[in-house]
Amino acid sequence: MKNVIWLVIGVGAGFVVAHEVNKTQQGKAFFTELDTKAREFGEAMSDGYRQREAELQAALSEAADAAGDASATNAP
């Protein structure tokens, strides 16, 4: 329980410090750049996920087609 209290205190202090830093011109520039980089990272992760999902769907489709062809060839 003591660790949770310290965690809450740390998060609260972080918010206060971030708010004070954001009041300065350099702080605004820093947080704008940080936001831009975080968004770019998120978009890259989403694009990579969609690309990999498409690759896996194609592989599953090919495997299903091959299994269908194999069963049709072996049918009496």
Number of C-alpha atoms within 10 A of each C-alpha: 6 6 8 9 10 11 12 11 12 12 12 12 12 12 12 12 11 13 13 11 15 16 10 11 9 11 15 14 12 14 14 13 12 12 12 12 12 12 12 12 12 12 12 12 12 12 12 12 12 12 12 12 12 12 12 12 12 12 12 12 12 12 12 12 12 12 12 11 12 11 11 10 9 7 7 5
